[in-house]
């Protein structure tokens, strides 16, 4: 139960100036730090109760690291992770002791990307799904079996499967097992780390529909990490775009897809596959390579690849600012640029 005199916060999760810099060491016997990889560099966003926030970007941009920082799988270099726990109230996860962290993790669960390596091949479904209940002293014996059977039913698997091992199931079924394990303790927040990227397209749709149904039934809140913008558009209420550890744009899904304000977001949207074969649009090809997070460029990290770059972009790092209600962007020229979203790109396609 929530502590007395504690008022529910407007945000279930609020990230403030989060950073994670991994040290680069040199030397075998006596090692010394010669630099840092800025995997997550001053990221701030929020998630309201009951909604889904999509976190997107290229591989290596810091999406998964951000999710692991929220779960405290990694300790952050600096910043705050405020979580409105139903038992403890609003707490900063980044500063919790081990005992408090264990209590918080009952309400924060993770669905892994790989449904094969995330399940122990030597454990049955009863042991895999029931482990969170057993470790936290929630259920034992016949009660544990009943709880596991119900969780398997909820995710669309038969209860008699609980005596089987992971190798007996397909990729989609394994991911359902992972979902059942994440739901075992009835969490408030579920961090979904690319949960459908390793699945076939038809199985992806089934898994996404399952996640949406479970969100309604159990009042879940999702942080949905993905590089697939089509999937993010389908499931997310709001979207955060990251580039080389930085947050470059944050807006409601419809606003971001139809009216992007950052050139990097526009380039990502231009690569989204169109379901209508008559719509032929050329993707925006970015010049150059992704910036090195260990040696990022001065000013805006995106400026070496940006076709709208001016001298200010090379010298001064842009700050994340709100240019419209709940539309945040980190770009000096956001107010003056007219960029193409999904609809505008489709409208420019040649007639069949």
Helices and strands as residue ranges (DSSP letters): E 13-26, E 32-47, E 52-56, H 63-70, E 78-85, E 89-92, G 93-95, H 98-105, E 108-111, H 125-135, H 141-154, G 159-163, G 166-168, H 171-183, E 189-193, H 201-218, E 221-225, H 229-235, E 238-243, E 246-252, H 253-258, H 263-270, G 303-305, H 311-315, E 321-324, E 327-329, H 342-347
